[in-house]
Amino acid sequence: MYSRTTDDYQSMSKAGIEVIVQPSFWLGSPRTTVGTFEDYWEHMISFETQRSKEFGIDHYVCISVNPKESTARPLALNALKAMSEYIDRDRVVAIGEIGYNLINDLEDELFQMQLDIATDKKMLTMIHLPHVNKKEGLKRTESVLKNKSLLDMTNKILIDHNTEETIEKTLEIGCWAGLTVYPVTKLSPSRAIDIIEKNGLEKIMINSSADWGVSDPLSVPKVAEEMKKRGFRTSDIEKVTFYNAFEFYKQSTKFLWRP
Protein backbone atom coordinates (compact mmCIF):
# COMPACT_ATOMS: atom_id res chain seq x y z
CA MET A 1 0.00 0.00 0.00
CA TYR A 2 3.08 2.25 0.08
CA SER A 3 2.48 2.91 -3.62
CA ARG A 4 -1.30 3.39 -3.35
CA THR A 5 -3.63 6.29 -2.59
CA THR A 6 -6.32 6.69 0.03
CA ASP A 7 -8.91 6.01 -2.69
CA ASP A 8 -7.65 2.42 -2.78
CA TYR A 9 -8.34 2.01 0.93
CA GLN A 10 -11.86 3.32 0.43
CA SER A 11 -12.47 0.83 -2.37
CA MET A 12 -11.00 -2.03 -0.35
CA SER A 13 -13.21 -1.23 2.62
CA LYS A 14 -16.31 -1.13 0.43
CA ALA A 15 -15.33 -4.48 -1.08
CA GLY A 16 -15.41 -6.04 2.40
CA ILE A 17 -11.67 -6.35 3.04
CA GLU A 18 -11.09 -6.44 6.80
CA VAL A 19 -7.41 -7.34 7.19
CA ILE A 20 -4.30 -7.10 5.03
CA VAL A 21 -0.73 -8.34 5.31
CA GLN A 22 1.79 -6.59 3.10
CA PRO A 23 5.39 -7.57 2.45
CA SER A 24 8.41 -5.34 2.18
CA PHE A 25 8.53 -3.87 -1.28
CA TRP A 26 11.05 -2.05 -3.45
CA LEU A 27 11.17 1.73 -3.40
CA GLY A 28 10.53 2.15 -7.14
CA SER A 29 13.99 3.62 -7.70
CA PRO A 30 17.42 2.65 -6.34
CA ARG A 31 17.95 3.29 -2.64
CA THR A 32 21.05 5.24 -1.68
CA THR A 33 21.19 4.98 2.12
CA VAL A 34 20.20 2.61 4.92
CA GLY A 35 17.93 5.36 6.21
CA THR A 36 15.53 4.82 3.32
CA PHE A 37 15.00 1.24 4.49
CA GLU A 38 14.48 2.36 8.09
CA ASP A 39 12.03 5.10 7.13
CA TYR A 40 10.13 2.63 4.95
CA TRP A 41 9.83 -0.04 7.65
CA GLU A 42 8.70 2.57 10.18
CA HIS A 43 6.19 3.92 7.67
CA MET A 44 4.78 0.43 7.15
CA ILE A 45 4.57 -0.45 10.84
CA SER A 46 3.21 2.88 12.04
CA PHE A 47 1.65 5.04 9.31
CA GLU A 48 0.10 2.34 7.12
CA THR A 49 -1.33 0.58 10.16
CA GLN A 50 -3.06 3.81 11.18
CA ARG A 51 -4.14 4.64 7.63
CA SER A 52 -5.72 1.19 7.27
CA LYS A 53 -7.47 1.54 10.62
CA GLU A 54 -9.25 4.69 9.43
CA PHE A 55 -11.09 2.49 6.92
CA GLY A 56 -11.81 -0.37 9.31
CA ILE A 57 -8.97 -2.54 8.00
CA ASP A 58 -6.49 -4.27 10.31
CA HIS A 59 -2.92 -4.12 8.98
CA TYR A 60 0.12 -6.36 9.41
CA VAL A 61 3.62 -6.27 7.95
CA CYS A 62 6.38 -8.56 6.70
CA ILE A 63 9.81 -6.94 6.65
CA SER A 64 12.91 -7.73 4.64
CA VAL A 65 15.51 -6.43 2.26
CA ASN A 66 13.51 -7.16 -0.89
CA PRO A 67 15.18 -9.38 -3.56
CA LYS A 68 15.12 -6.50 -6.03
CA GLU A 69 17.19 -4.44 -3.57
CA SER A 70 19.45 -7.18 -2.24
CA THR A 71 22.34 -6.89 -4.70
CA ALA A 72 23.72 -3.48 -3.67
CA ARG A 73 26.91 -3.79 -1.63
CA PRO A 74 27.53 -2.78 1.09
CA LEU A 75 24.07 -1.15 1.31
CA ALA A 76 22.00 -4.34 1.45
CA LEU A 77 24.20 -5.89 4.14
CA ASN A 78 24.08 -2.70 6.22
CA ALA A 79 20.30 -2.56 5.82
CA LEU A 80 20.06 -6.13 7.07
CA LYS A 81 21.87 -5.12 10.25
CA ALA A 82 19.48 -2.21 10.73
CA MET A 83 16.49 -4.51 10.19
CA SER A 84 17.15 -6.19 13.53
CA GLU A 85 15.63 -3.15 15.28
CA TYR A 86 12.27 -3.75 13.58
CA ILE A 87 11.80 -7.53 13.59
CA ASP A 88 10.32 -7.71 17.09
CA ARG A 89 7.91 -4.80 16.63
CA ASP A 90 4.16 -5.29 16.90
CA ARG A 91 2.48 -5.98 13.54
CA VAL A 92 5.61 -7.62 12.08
CA VAL A 93 4.36 -11.15 11.42
CA ALA A 94 6.93 -12.51 8.95
CA ILE A 95 10.22 -12.06 7.15
CA GLY A 96 9.49 -11.27 3.51
CA GLU A 97 9.65 -10.95 0.66
CA ILE A 98 12.96 -12.73 0.32
CA GLY A 99 14.33 -14.88 -2.47
CA TYR A 100 15.29 -14.18 -6.06
CA ASN A 101 14.78 -11.54 -8.72
CA LEU A 102 17.63 -12.00 -11.20
CA ILE A 103 18.73 -15.30 -9.60
CA ASN A 104 22.37 -14.50 -8.83
CA ASP A 105 24.85 -15.07 -6.03
CA LEU A 106 24.37 -11.66 -4.40
CA GLU A 107 20.64 -12.32 -4.07
CA ASP A 108 21.42 -15.79 -2.80
CA GLU A 109 23.58 -14.39 -0.01
CA LEU A 110 20.82 -12.10 1.29
CA PHE A 111 18.20 -14.82 0.83
CA GLN A 112 20.12 -17.27 3.02
CA MET A 113 20.98 -14.65 5.64
CA GLN A 114 17.32 -13.67 5.97
CA LEU A 115 16.22 -17.30 6.13
CA ASP A 116 18.64 -17.67 9.06
CA ILE A 117 17.01 -14.69 10.79
CA ALA A 118 13.54 -16.18 10.30
CA THR A 119 14.73 -19.53 11.65
CA ASP A 120 16.45 -18.00 14.67
CA LYS A 121 13.39 -15.88 15.46
CA LYS A 122 10.96 -18.75 14.69
CA MET A 123 9.14 -16.43 12.30
CA LEU A 124 7.00 -17.06 9.24
CA THR A 125 8.70 -16.54 5.89
CA MET A 126 7.42 -15.20 2.56
CA ILE A 127 9.56 -16.21 -0.42
CA HIS A 128 9.43 -14.34 -3.74
CA LEU A 129 9.57 -16.24 -7.02
CA PRO A 130 11.18 -14.19 -9.81
CA HIS A 131 8.97 -12.79 -12.53
CA VAL A 132 11.23 -14.36 -15.17
CA ASN A 133 12.53 -17.95 -15.09
CA LYS A 134 10.30 -18.96 -12.21
CA LYS A 135 11.12 -22.67 -12.51
CA GLU A 136 14.83 -21.99 -12.00
CA GLY A 137 14.05 -19.66 -9.10
CA LEU A 138 11.94 -22.36 -7.45
CA LYS A 139 14.58 -25.02 -8.08
CA ARG A 140 17.22 -22.87 -6.41
CA THR A 141 14.84 -22.03 -3.56
CA GLU A 142 14.18 -25.72 -2.91
CA SER A 143 17.92 -26.43 -2.91
CA VAL A 144 18.52 -23.71 -0.30
CA LEU A 145 15.69 -24.99 1.91
CA LYS A 146 17.08 -28.52 1.63
CA ASN A 147 20.64 -27.45 2.45
CA LYS A 148 19.41 -25.54 5.49
CA SER A 149 17.29 -28.51 6.64
CA LEU A 150 14.10 -26.46 6.40
CA LEU A 151 12.02 -28.92 4.40
CA ASP A 152 10.43 -30.13 7.64
CA MET A 153 9.34 -26.53 8.44
CA THR A 154 7.51 -25.78 5.20
CA ASN A 155 4.21 -25.10 6.96
CA LYS A 156 5.72 -21.78 8.07
CA ILE A 157 6.87 -20.85 4.55
CA LEU A 158 4.81 -19.12 1.86
CA ILE A 159 6.18 -19.20 -1.70
CA ASP A 160 4.54 -16.36 -3.59
CA HIS A 161 3.97 -15.43 -7.26
CA ASN A 162 3.31 -18.97 -8.48
CA THR A 163 2.02 -19.72 -11.97
CA GLU A 164 1.06 -22.88 -13.84
CA GLU A 165 4.72 -23.87 -14.18
CA THR A 166 5.52 -23.74 -10.45
CA ILE A 167 2.35 -24.46 -8.47
CA GLU A 168 2.62 -28.26 -8.42
CA LYS A 169 6.25 -28.19 -7.27
CA THR A 170 5.57 -25.61 -4.57
CA LEU A 171 2.79 -27.78 -3.15
CA GLU A 172 4.94 -30.90 -3.50
CA ILE A 173 7.66 -29.25 -1.41
CA GLY A 174 4.99 -28.67 1.24
CA CYS A 175 4.98 -24.87 1.30
CA TRP A 176 1.95 -22.60 1.13
CA ALA A 177 1.43 -21.28 -2.40
CA GLY A 178 0.53 -17.69 -3.27
CA LEU A 179 -1.14 -16.69 -6.56
CA THR A 180 -0.64 -12.96 -7.12
CA VAL A 181 -3.33 -11.65 -9.45
CA TYR A 182 -2.94 -8.68 -11.81
CA PRO A 183 -5.57 -7.03 -14.04
CA VAL A 184 -3.68 -7.48 -17.31
CA THR A 185 -0.15 -8.88 -17.10
CA LYS A 186 1.18 -11.89 -15.21
CA LEU A 187 -1.56 -13.95 -13.51
CA SER A 188 -5.12 -12.95 -14.44
CA PRO A 189 -8.17 -13.89 -12.33
CA SER A 190 -9.15 -16.50 -14.95
CA ARG A 191 -5.71 -18.15 -14.94
CA ALA A 192 -5.63 -18.20 -11.13
CA ILE A 193 -9.01 -19.94 -11.04
CA ASP A 194 -7.85 -22.47 -13.66
CA ILE A 195 -4.89 -23.28 -11.39
CA ILE A 196 -7.23 -23.80 -8.44
CA GLU A 197 -9.53 -26.05 -10.49
CA LYS A 198 -6.56 -28.22 -11.45
CA ASN A 199 -4.65 -28.27 -8.15
CA GLY A 200 -7.37 -28.04 -5.53
CA LEU A 201 -7.85 -25.72 -2.59
CA GLU A 202 -5.33 -26.86 0.00
CA LYS A 203 -2.54 -24.41 0.96
CA ILE A 204 -3.28 -22.09 -2.00
CA MET A 205 -4.07 -18.42 -1.37
CA ILE A 206 -5.03 -15.58 -3.72
CA ASN A 207 -3.10 -12.31 -3.32
CA SER A 208 -3.97 -8.87 -4.61
CA SER A 209 -1.31 -6.94 -6.52
CA ALA A 210 -0.51 -3.39 -5.46
CA ASP A 211 2.64 -1.89 -6.91
CA TRP A 212 4.09 0.88 -9.08
CA GLY A 213 2.79 -0.62 -12.33
CA VAL A 214 -0.71 -1.54 -13.50
CA SER A 215 -2.05 -3.52 -10.57
CA ASP A 216 -5.17 -3.88 -8.45
CA PRO A 217 -5.57 -4.09 -4.64
CA LEU A 218 -9.07 -5.49 -5.30
CA SER A 219 -7.78 -8.62 -7.05
CA VAL A 220 -8.85 -10.90 -4.19
CA PRO A 221 -12.54 -9.87 -4.17
CA LYS A 222 -12.56 -9.90 -7.98
CA VAL A 223 -11.30 -13.48 -8.02
CA ALA A 224 -13.99 -14.36 -5.47
CA GLU A 225 -16.61 -12.84 -7.77
CA GLU A 226 -15.34 -14.80 -10.78
CA MET A 227 -15.23 -18.03 -8.78
CA LYS A 228 -18.86 -17.50 -7.84
CA LYS A 229 -19.76 -17.09 -11.52
CA ARG A 230 -18.01 -20.38 -12.27
CA GLY A 231 -20.13 -22.17 -9.70
CA PHE A 232 -17.68 -22.63 -6.82
CA ARG A 233 -19.24 -23.14 -3.40
CA THR A 234 -19.03 -20.20 -1.02
CA SER A 235 -16.93 -22.22 1.43
CA ASP A 236 -14.39 -23.03 -1.31
CA ILE A 237 -14.20 -19.39 -2.42
CA GLU A 238 -13.61 -18.27 1.15
CA LYS A 239 -10.92 -20.91 1.63
CA VAL A 240 -8.61 -19.61 -1.12
CA THR A 241 -9.46 -15.91 -0.75
CA PHE A 242 -9.32 -15.78 3.03
CA TYR A 243 -9.09 -18.83 5.29
CA ASN A 244 -5.88 -20.34 3.85
CA ALA A 245 -4.10 -17.02 4.33
CA PHE A 246 -5.60 -16.74 7.80
CA GLU A 247 -4.39 -20.24 8.74
CA PHE A 248 -0.88 -19.34 7.58
CA TYR A 249 -0.55 -15.97 9.29
CA LYS A 250 -2.25 -16.90 12.57
CA GLN A 251 0.82 -19.07 13.24
CA SER A 252 2.49 -15.78 14.21
CA THR A 253 1.82 -14.78 17.81
CA LYS A 254 1.69 -11.16 16.63
CA PHE A 255 -1.17 -11.75 14.19
CA LEU A 256 -4.03 -10.96 16.56
CA TRP A 257 -6.95 -10.40 14.14
CA ARG A 258 -9.71 -12.99 14.25
CA PRO A 259 -12.82 -13.35 12.05
C-alpha contacts under 8 A as a table, 3 or more apart, distances in Angstrom:
res1	aa1	res2	aa2	distance
1	M	4	R	4.94
1	M	5	T	7.71
1	M	22	Q	7.50
1	M	48	E	7.50
1	M	210	A	6.45
1	M	211	D	7.63
2	Y	44	M	7.50
2	Y	48	E	7.65
3	S	210	A	7.21
3	S	211	D	5.81
3	S	212	W	6.04
4	R	8	D	6.45
4	R	210	A	7.15
4	R	211	D	7.49
5	T	8	D	5.58
5	T	9	Y	7.28
6	T	9	Y	5.18
6	T	10	Q	6.50
7	D	10	Q	5.06
7	D	11	S	6.29
8	D	11	S	5.09
8	D	12	M	6.08
8	D	217	P	7.09
9	Y	12	M	5.00
9	Y	13	S	6.09
9	Y	52	S	6.90
9	Y	55	F	6.61
10	Q	13	S	5.22
10	Q	14	K	6.30
10	Q	55	F	6.59
11	S	14	K	5.15
11	S	15	A	6.17
11	S	218	L	7.75
12	M	15	A	5.04
12	M	16	G	6.56
12	M	17	I	5.54
12	M	217	P	7.22
12	M	218	L	6.35
13	S	16	G	5.29
13	S	17	I	5.37
13	S	18	E	7.01
13	S	55	F	6.07
13	S	56	G	6.89
13	S	57	I	6.98
14	K	17	I	7.46
15	A	218	L	7.63
15	A	221	P	6.80
17	I	20	I	7.67
17	I	57	I	6.82
18	E	56	G	6.60
18	E	57	I	4.60
18	E	58	D	6.18
19	V	57	I	5.11
19	V	58	D	4.47
19	V	59	H	5.81
19	V	60	Y	7.92
19	V	257	W	7.61
20	I	57	I	7.17
20	I	58	D	6.38
20	I	59	H	5.13
20	I	60	Y	6.27
21	V	59	H	6.01
21	V	60	Y	4.63
21	V	61	V	5.49
21	V	62	C	7.25
22	Q	59	H	7.93
22	Q	60	Y	6.52
22	Q	61	V	5.19
22	Q	62	C	6.16
23	P	61	V	5.92
23	P	62	C	4.47
23	P	63	I	6.13
23	P	64	S	7.83
23	P	96	G	5.62
23	P	97	E	5.72
23	P	126	M	7.89
24	S	41	W	7.75
24	S	61	V	7.57
24	S	62	C	5.91
24	S	63	I	4.95
24	S	64	S	5.66
24	S	65	V	7.18
24	S	66	N	6.22
24	S	96	G	6.18
24	S	97	E	5.94
25	F	66	N	5.99
25	F	97	E	7.42
26	W	29	S	7.67
26	W	66	N	6.23
26	W	68	K	6.56
26	W	69	E	6.59
27	L	30	P	6.98
27	L	31	R	7.00
28	G	212	W	6.84
30	P	69	E	7.61
31	R	34	V	7.92
31	R	36	T	6.61
31	R	37	F	7.99
31	R	69	E	7.82
32	T	36	T	7.46
32	T	75	L	7.67
33	T	36	T	5.78
33	T	37	F	7.61
33	T	75	L	6.82
34	V	37	F	5.39
34	V	38	E	6.54
34	V	75	L	6.49
34	V	76	A	7.98
34	V	78	N	6.71
34	V	79	A	5.24
34	V	82	A	7.57
35	G	38	E	4.95
35	G	39	D	5.97
36	T	39	D	5.18
36	T	40	Y	6.05
37	F	40	Y	5.08
37	F	41	W	6.20
37	F	79	A	6.66
38	E	41	W	5.25
38	E	42	E	6.15
38	E	79	A	7.95
38	E	82	A	7.26
38	E	83	M	7.46
39	D	42	E	5.18
39	D	43	H	5.99
40	Y	43	H	4.97
40	Y	44	M	6.20
41	W	44	M	5.09
41	W	45	I	6.16
41	W	63	I	6.97
41	W	86	Y	7.40
42	E	45	I	5.15
42	E	46	S	5.80
42	E	47	F	7.51
43	H	46	S	5.39
43	H	47	F	4.95
43	H	48	E	6.31
44	M	47	F	5.97
44	M	48	E	5.06
44	M	49	T	6.81
44	M	61	V	6.84
45	I	48	E	6.45
45	I	49	T	6.03
45	I	60	Y	7.53
45	I	61	V	6.57
45	I	89	R	7.98
45	I	90	D	7.77
45	I	91	R	6.51
45	I	92	V	7.36
46	S	49	T	5.43
46	S	50	Q	6.39
47	F	50	Q	5.21
47	F	51	R	6.04
48	E	51	R	4.85
48	E	52	S	5.93
48	E	59	H	7.38
49	T	52	S	5.29
49	T	53	K	6.23
49	T	58	D	7.09
49	T	59	H	5.11
49	T	60	Y	7.13
50	Q	53	K	4.99
50	Q	54	E	6.50
51	R	54	E	5.42
51	R	55	F	7.31
52	S	55	F	5.54
52	S	56	G	6.62
52	S	57	I	5.01
52	S	58	D	6.30
52	S	59	H	6.25
53	K	56	G	4.93
53	K	57	I	5.08
53	K	58	D	5.91
53	K	59	H	7.45
54	E	57	I	7.38
58	D	257	W	7.24
59	H	91	R	7.31
60	Y	91	R	4.77
60	Y	92	V	6.23
60	Y	93	V	6.71
60	Y	255	F	7.32
61	V	91	R	5.71
61	V	92	V	4.78
61	V	93	V	6.04
61	V	94	A	7.14
62	C	92	V	5.52
62	C	93	V	5.76
62	C	94	A	4.59
62	C	95	I	5.22
62	C	96	G	5.22
62	C	97	E	7.27
62	C	126	M	7.90
63	I	83	M	7.95
63	I	87	I	7.25
63	I	92	V	6.91
63	I	94	A	6.69
63	I	95	I	5.17
63	I	96	G	5.36
63	I	97	E	7.21
64	S	80	L	7.72
64	S	83	M	7.35
64	S	95	I	5.69
64	S	96	G	5.05
64	S	97	E	6.07
64	S	98	I	6.61
64	S	114	Q	7.52
65	V	69	E	6.39
65	V	70	S	6.03
65	V	76	A	6.87
65	V	79	A	7.12
65	V	80	L	6.63
65	V	96	G	7.82
65	V	97	E	7.57
65	V	98	I	7.06
65	V	110	L	7.83
66	N	69	E	5.31
66	N	70	S	6.09
66	N	96	G	7.24
66	N	97	E	5.63
66	N	98	I	5.72
66	N	99	G	7.92
67	P	70	S	4.99
67	P	71	T	7.67
67	P	97	E	7.13
67	P	98	I	5.58
67	P	99	G	5.67
67	P	100	Y	5.41
67	P	101	N	5.61
67	P	107	E	6.22
67	P	110	L	7.92
67	P	111	F	7.62
67	P	128	H	7.59
68	K	71	T	7.35
68	K	100	Y	7.69
68	K	101	N	5.73
68	K	102	L	7.96
69	E	72	A	6.60
69	E	76	A	6.95
70	S	76	A	5.31
70	S	106	L	6.99
70	S	107	E	5.58
70	S	110	L	6.21
71	T	76	A	6.67
71	T	106	L	5.19
71	T	107	E	5.72
72	A	75	L	5.51
72	A	76	A	5.47
73	R	76	A	5.81
73	R	77	L	6.71
74	P	77	L	5.49
74	P	78	N	6.18
75	L	78	N	5.15
75	L	79	A	6.05
76	A	79	A	5.02
76	A	80	L	6.21
76	A	110	L	7.85
77	L	80	L	5.07
77	L	81	K	6.58
77	L	110	L	7.63
78	N	81	K	5.20
78	N	82	A	6.46
79	A	82	A	4.98
79	A	83	M	6.12
80	L	83	M	5.02
80	L	84	S	7.09
81	K	84	S	5.85
82	A	85	E	6.03
82	A	86	Y	7.90
83	M	86	Y	5.46
83	M	87	I	6.53
84	S	87	I	5.52
84	S	88	D	7.85
85	E	88	D	7.23
86	Y	89	R	5.42
86	Y	92	V	7.85
87	I	92	V	6.37
88	D	92	V	6.88
89	R	92	V	5.82
90	D	254	K	6.37
91	R	254	K	6.08
91	R	255	F	6.86
92	V	254	K	6.97
93	V	123	M	7.17
93	V	124	L	6.83
93	V	249	Y	7.20
93	V	252	S	5.72
93	V	253	T	7.77
93	V	254	K	5.86
93	V	255	F	6.21
94	A	118	A	7.68
94	A	123	M	5.60
94	A	124	L	4.56
94	A	125	T	5.35
94	A	126	M	6.95
94	A	252	S	7.62
95	I	98	I	7.39
95	I	114	Q	7.37
95	I	118	A	6.16
95	I	123	M	6.83
95	I	124	L	6.31
95	I	125	T	4.89
95	I	126	M	6.23
96	G	125	T	5.84
96	G	126	M	4.54
96	G	127	I	6.32
96	G	128	H	7.88
97	E	125	T	7.72
97	E	126	M	5.17
97	E	127	I	5.38
97	E	128	H	5.56
98	I	110	L	7.94
98	I	111	F	5.66
98	I	114	Q	7.20
98	I	125	T	7.98
98	I	126	M	6.47
98	I	127	I	4.93
98	I	128	H	5.62
99	G	107	E	6.99
99	G	108	D	7.15
99	G	110	L	8.00
99	G	111	F	5.09
99	G	127	I	5.36
99	G	128	H	5.09
99	G	129	L	6.72
99	G	141	T	7.25
100	Y	103	I	5.06
100	Y	104	N	7.61
100	Y	107	E	6.00
100	Y	108	D	7.12
100	Y	111	F	7.51
100	Y	128	H	6.31
100	Y	129	L	6.15
100	Y	130	P	5.56
100	Y	137	G	6.38
101	N	107	E	7.51
101	N	128	H	7.83
101	N	129	L	7.22
101	N	130	P	4.60
101	N	131	H	7.06
101	N	132	V	7.88
102	L	107	E	7.74
102	L	130	P	6.95
102	L	132	V	7.89
103	I	107	E	6.56
103	I	108	D	7.33
103	I	130	P	7.63
103	I	137	G	6.42
104	N	107	E	5.52
104	N	108	D	6.24
105	D	108	D	4.77
105	D	109	E	6.19
106	L	109	E	5.23
106	L	110	L	6.72
107	E	110	L	5.37
107	E	111	F	6.02
108	D	111	F	4.94
108	D	112	Q	6.13
109	E	112	Q	5.42
109	E	113	M	6.22
110	L	113	M	5.04
110	L	114	Q	6.05
111	F	114	Q	5.34
111	F	115	L	6.17
112	Q	115	L	4.98
112	Q	116	D	6.24
112	Q	144	V	7.42
113	M	116	D	5.12
113	M	117	I	6.50
114	Q	117	I	4.93
114	Q	118	A	6.27
115	L	118	A	5.09
115	L	119	T	6.14
115	L	125	T	7.57
116	D	119	T	5.04
116	D	120	D	6.03
117	I	120	D	5.13
117	I	121	K	6.04
118	A	121	K	5.17
118	A	122	K	5.70
118	A	123	M	4.84
118	A	124	L	6.69
118	A	125	T	6.56
119	T	122	K	4.91
119	T	123	M	6.43
120	D	123	M	7.85
123	M	156	K	7.63
123	M	252	S	6.95
124	L	156	K	5.03
124	L	157	I	6.03
124	L	158	L	7.97
124	L	249	Y	7.63
124	L	251	Q	7.63
124	L	252	S	6.84
125	T	156	K	6.42
125	T	157	I	4.87
125	T	158	L	6.17
126	M	157	I	6.01
126	M	158	L	4.76
126	M	159	I	5.97
126	M	160	D	6.89
127	I	157	I	7.31
127	I	158	L	6.01
127	I	159	I	4.68
127	I	160	D	5.93
128	H	159	I	6.19
128	H	160	D	5.29
128	H	161	H	6.58
129	L	134	K	5.90
129	L	137	G	6.00
129	L	138	L	6.58
129	L	159	I	6.97
129	L	160	D	6.09
129	L	161	H	5.66
129	L	162	N	6.98
130	P	133	N	6.62
130	P	134	K	5.42
130	P	137	G	6.21
130	P	161	H	7.75
131	H	134	K	6.33
131	H	161	H	7.74
133	N	136	E	5.58
133	N	137	G	6.41
134	K	137	G	4.92
134	K	138	L	6.07
134	K	162	N	7.92
134	K	165	E	7.69
134	K	166	T	6.98
135	K	138	L	5.14
135	K	139	K	6.09
135	K	165	E	6.72
135	K	166	T	6.06
136	E	139	K	4.96
136	E	140	R	6.14
137	G	140	R	5.25
137	G	141	T	6.07
138	L	141	T	4.86
138	L	142	E	6.07
138	L	166	T	7.22
138	L	170	T	7.71
139	K	142	E	5.23
139	K	143	S	6.32
140	R	143	S	5.04
140	R	144	V	6.31
141	T	144	V	5.20
141	T	145	L	6.28
142	E	145	L	5.10
142	E	146	K	6.07
142	E	173	I	7.56
143	S	146	K	5.07
143	S	147	N	6.10
144	V	147	N	5.10
144	V	148	K	6.13
145	L	148	K	5.19
145	L	149	S	6.11
145	L	150	L	4.98
145	L	151	L	5.92
146	K	149	S	5.01
146	K	150	L	5.98
146	K	151	L	5.78
147	N	150	L	7.70
149	S	152	D	7.13
150	L	153	M	5.18
150	L	154	T	6.74
151	L	154	T	5.56
151	L	173	I	7.27
151	L	174	G	7.72
153	M	156	K	5.98
153	M	157	I	7.32
154	T	157	I	5.02
154	T	158	L	7.92
154	T	173	I	7.46
154	T	174	G	5.51
154	T	175	C	4.74
154	T	176	W	7.59
155	N	158	L	7.88
155	N	174	G	6.79
155	N	175	C	5.71
155	N	176	W	6.73
155	N	248	F	7.71
156	K	175	C	7.48
156	K	176	W	7.94
156	K	248	F	7.06
156	K	251	Q	7.62
157	I	175	C	5.50
157	I	176	W	6.24
158	L	175	C	5.78
158	L	176	W	4.56
158	L	177	A	5.85
158	L	178	G	6.83
159	I	162	N	7.37
159	I	170	T	7.05
159	I	175	C	6.53
159	I	176	W	6.12
159	I	177	A	5.24
159	I	178	G	6.06
160	D	177	A	5.95
160	D	178	G	4.24
160	D	179	L	6.42
160	D	180	T	7.13
161	H	178	G	5.73
161	H	179	L	5.31
161	H	180	T	5.23
162	N	165	E	7.65
162	N	166	T	5.62
162	N	167	I	5.57
162	N	177	A	6.78
162	N	178	G	6.05
162	N	179	L	5.36
162	N	180	T	7.32
163	T	166	T	5.55
163	T	167	I	5.91
163	T	179	L	6.96
163	T	187	L	6.96
163	T	192	A	7.85
163	T	195	I	7.80
164	E	167	I	5.75
164	E	168	E	7.79
164	E	195	I	6.45
165	E	168	E	7.54
166	T	169	K	5.51
166	T	170	T	6.17
167	I	170	T	5.19
167	I	171	L	6.29
167	I	177	A	6.92
167	I	195	I	7.90
167	I	199	N	7.98
168	E	171	L	5.30
168	E	172	E	6.05
168	E	199	N	7.28
169	K	172	E	4.82
169	K	173	I	6.12
170	T	173	I	5.25
170	T	174	G	6.59
170	T	175	C	5.95
170	T	176	W	7.39
170	T	177	A	6.38
171	L	174	G	4.98
171	L	175	C	5.75
171	L	176	W	6.77
171	L	177	A	6.69
171	L	203	K	7.53
172	E	175	C	7.70
175	C	203	K	7.54
176	W	203	K	4.85
176	W	204	I	6.11
176	W	205	M	7.75
176	W	248	F	7.77
177	A	203	K	6.07
177	A	204	I	4.79
177	A	205	M	6.28
178	G	204	I	5.96
178	G	205	M	5.02
178	G	206	I	5.96
178	G	207	N	6.49
179	L	187	L	7.48
179	L	192	A	6.59
179	L	204	I	7.38
179	L	205	M	6.20
179	L	206	I	4.94
179	L	207	N	5.79
180	T	187	L	6.53
180	T	206	I	6.15
180	T	207	N	4.57
180	T	208	S	5.84
180	T	209	S	6.09
181	V	186	K	7.32
181	V	187	L	5.00
181	V	188	S	5.46
181	V	189	P	6.07
181	V	192	A	7.15
181	V	206	I	7.16
181	V	207	N	6.17
181	V	208	S	5.62
181	V	209	S	5.90
181	V	219	S	5.89
181	V	220	V	7.66
182	Y	185	T	5.98
182	Y	186	K	6.23
182	Y	187	L	5.71
182	Y	188	S	5.47
182	Y	189	P	7.40
182	Y	208	S	7.28
182	Y	209	S	5.80
182	Y	214	V	7.67
182	Y	215	S	5.38
182	Y	216	D	6.27
182	Y	219	S	6.79
183	P	188	S	5.95
183	P	189	P	7.53
183	P	214	V	7.36
183	P	215	S	6.06
183	P	216	D	6.43
183	P	219	S	7.50
184	V	187	L	7.80
184	V	188	S	6.35
184	V	214	V	7.66
184	V	215	S	8.00
185	T	188	S	6.95
187	L	191	R	6.08
187	L	192	A	6.35
188	S	191	R	5.25
188	S	192	A	6.23
189	P	192	A	5.14
189	P	193	I	6.24
189	P	219	S	7.48
189	P	222	K	7.36
189	P	223	V	5.35
189	P	226	E	7.39
190	S	193	I	5.22
190	S	194	D	6.25
190	S	223	V	7.86
190	S	226	E	7.66
191	R	194	D	4.99
191	R	195	I	6.30
192	A	195	I	5.14
192	A	196	I	6.41
192	A	206	I	7.89
193	I	196	I	4.98
193	I	197	E	6.15
193	I	223	V	7.49
193	I	227	M	6.89
194	D	197	E	5.06
194	D	198	K	6.29
195	I	198	K	5.21
195	I	199	N	5.95
195	I	200	G	7.95
196	I	199	N	5.16
196	I	200	G	5.15
196	I	201	L	6.19
196	I	204	I	7.75
197	E	200	G	5.77
201	L	204	I	5.86
201	L	236	D	7.19
201	L	239	K	7.09
201	L	240	V	6.32
202	E	244	N	7.59
203	K	244	N	6.01
204	I	240	V	5.95
204	I	244	N	6.65
205	M	239	K	7.89
205	M	240	V	4.71
205	M	241	T	5.98
205	M	242	F	7.35
205	M	244	N	5.86
205	M	245	A	5.87
206	I	220	V	6.06
206	I	223	V	7.89
206	I	240	V	5.99
206	I	241	T	5.34
206	I	242	F	8.00
207	N	219	S	7.03
207	N	220	V	5.99
207	N	241	T	7.75
208	S	216	D	6.41
208	S	217	P	5.04
208	S	218	L	6.16
208	S	219	S	4.54
208	S	220	V	5.31
209	S	215	S	5.35
209	S	216	D	5.29
209	S	217	P	5.45
209	S	218	L	7.98
209	S	219	S	6.70
210	A	215	S	5.33
210	A	216	D	5.56
210	A	217	P	5.17
211	D	214	V	7.40
211	D	215	S	6.17
212	W	215	S	7.70
216	D	219	S	5.58
217	P	220	V	7.58
218	L	221	P	5.70
218	L	222	K	6.23
219	S	222	K	5.04
219	S	223	V	6.08
220	V	223	V	5.22
220	V	224	A	6.32
220	V	241	T	6.11
221	P	224	A	4.90
221	P	225	E	6.19
221	P	241	T	7.60
222	K	225	E	5.00
222	K	226	E	6.29
223	V	226	E	5.06
223	V	227	M	6.06
223	V	241	T	7.88
224	A	227	M	5.10
224	A	228	K	6.26
224	A	237	I	5.89
224	A	238	E	7.70
224	A	241	T	6.72
225	E	228	K	5.17
225	E	229	K	6.49
226	E	229	K	5.04
226	E	230	R	6.37
227	M	230	R	5.04
227	M	231	G	6.48
227	M	232	F	5.57
227	M	237	I	6.59
228	K	231	G	5.18
228	K	232	F	5.37
228	K	233	R	7.19
228	K	234	T	7.34
228	K	237	I	7.40
229	K	232	F	7.56
232	F	236	D	6.43
232	F	237	I	6.48
233	R	236	D	5.28
233	R	237	I	6.36
234	T	237	I	5.09
234	T	238	E	6.14
235	S	238	E	5.16
235	S	239	K	6.15
236	D	239	K	5.01
236	D	240	V	6.71
237	I	240	V	5.74
237	I	241	T	6.11
238	E	241	T	5.14
238	E	242	F	5.31
238	E	243	Y	6.16
239	K	242	F	5.56
239	K	243	Y	4.59
239	K	244	N	5.54
240	V	243	Y	6.48
240	V	244	N	5.72
240	V	245	A	7.54
241	T	244	N	7.32
241	T	245	A	7.47
242	F	245	A	5.52
242	F	246	F	6.13
243	Y	246	F	4.79
243	Y	247	E	6.00
244	N	247	E	5.11
244	N	248	F	6.32
245	A	248	F	5.12
245	A	249	Y	6.19
246	F	249	Y	5.32
246	F	250	K	5.83
247	E	250	K	5.51
247	E	251	Q	6.98
248	F	251	Q	5.91
249	Y	252	S	5.78
249	Y	255	F	6.49
250	K	253	T	6.97
250	K	255	F	5.51
250	K	256	L	7.38
251	Q	255	F	7.65
252	S	255	F	5.44
253	T	256	L	7.10
